[in-house]
Amino acid sequence: MGWMFVRIIWIPLYRQQETERFVGSQETPAVQVDIERQDGKGTRSWSIADQQALQKLKSGLQAAEAAPSGEPPPSDQKYRLRIKRSDSRVDEYEVILGAEGRMQDRLYEVRSSGGAPVYGTAYTTPDLRAALQQVLVTPAAK
């Protein structure tokens, strides 16, 4: 009986609270986003301060839903986002685009502990793939 309570009520409720907390944290406007892309060709970095592009990223992040933790999906496309906010806060995320498609995409909160990254809550981010691709079309062509 306790197992059913945890599986049917507690886990979905906990994930909903994590989702609401994460989406709420995206309300503070972003001033700049530093993006580092890792793929089969190597690593590339650039910064985006265009408000239209930042709004697309914000929309993609706000569509996230808390996911069960576990191993990231296999992928050859990884992004590190460092979002500088207007209140001087810097949020860092790792985005892993799943090889199976957008429903496998994951976003992980990253915190630093003694210089080493510590991965926090995982979120599924099906809308973030399109936002990243739209934002990165111009820088990738350079």
Buried (B, 14 or more C-beta within 10 A) or exposed (E): EEEEEEEEEEEEEEBEEBBEEBBEBBEBEBBBBBBBBBEEEEEBEBEBEEEEBBBBBBBBBBBBBBBEEEEBBEBEBBBBBBBBBEEEEEBBBBBBBBEEEBEBBBBBBBEEEEEEEEEBBBBBBBBBBBBBEBBBEEBEEE
